[in-house]
Amino acid sequence: MSSSRKEKVMYRPAQADEDCIKVRLDHRTIVLIKSMKKFAYWKEKYPDAEVIEPAVPGKK
């Protein structure tokens, strides 16, 4: 008989590169995005979303 258990999904932490933008969606959620076009998508879902900084220090 086969087991009906769900397999655990393992997520890796996001790897920031020079093109990433760090965005705070709410008080506990931060995402990394590649472009401001993606920010518009998140802003629709999270009206309080704000750009924090480029994910890689020294990049503006």
N, C-alpha and C positions, 0 to 999 in steps of 0.2 A: 504494500500500500504506500502511496505517496503522502508525504507530510503536507499539511496545508499552511505551514509557517511561511511567512514572508521573509525573503532574504533582506538583510540589512544593506542599505545603500550607504557607501562610504564617500563622503565629499572631501575634496582637497581644499585647503585654504586658497583663496584667489591669489594669483601671482601678479603683482603690479609691475607694469612696464612703463616706459617713458610716455606712452600715449594715454594712460589711464587717468580718469577723473574720479575723485572720491566724492560720493554723494550720500548725505544723511537723509534717509527716508522718514524716520521717526526717531524717538528718543533712544532706541536701542538697535536700530538697523542701519548699517552702512553698506553700500554696494559700490563696486568699481565698474565704471562704464567707459566705453571707448570714444564716444562722441556726444556732443550736445544734442544731437538728433535723438539719441536714446534717452537723454534727460527729459525731453518733452513727453515721452511715453511714461516715464516714472512719475512725472509731475501730475499727469492726469489721474493716476492711481493714488498718489500721495501728495495732496495739495501743499503740505508743509515741507516738502522735499527742498533741500538746499545743497548747493555745491560747497564742499568744504575746502578742497584744495586739489591740485594735481597729486596723484598718489606717490609719485617719485619726487623726493625733495630736489630743489634746484630747477625744476621744470616749470615754466609759466605758460 
